[in-house]
Amino acid sequence: MNNYIFLGVFLAVSVVFAASGILLGRLFAPYKPNREKSSVYECGVEPIGEAWVPVRMSFYLYALIFVIFDIETVLLLPVLTVYKNMGWIALVDVGIFVGILTVGLWYVWKKGALRWE
């Protein structure tokens, strides 16, 4: 039960710390608006045309694939730190996990989602 109390105190302190930083930033930040500060600035040139530019779907696919493999790394790290205590079960679980992700990577590769054009 002590571990949960420690975790609760840690969570409360982190929330208060983050909230106090935001609150202090809003209270003490200088606010002196004028015409020059409120104008649109983009490399010294007034923007021409619309701000909405269509983005190709391949960029979203790259981002999703990156997130998937990033999560894989995060999920494998705890297993690898306690691998000696878990034995063969951990090895089989990690093998299945990496196998599923490998099949997913192979599928994305064959569909051509990784081709940069």
Secondary structure, DSSP 8 states (H G I E B T S, - for coil): -HHHHHHHHHHHHHHHHHHHHHHHHHHHS-----HHHHS--STTS---S-S-----HHHHHHHHHHHHHHHHHHHHHHHHHTHHHHTHHHHHHHHHHHHHHHHHHHHHHHHTTT---
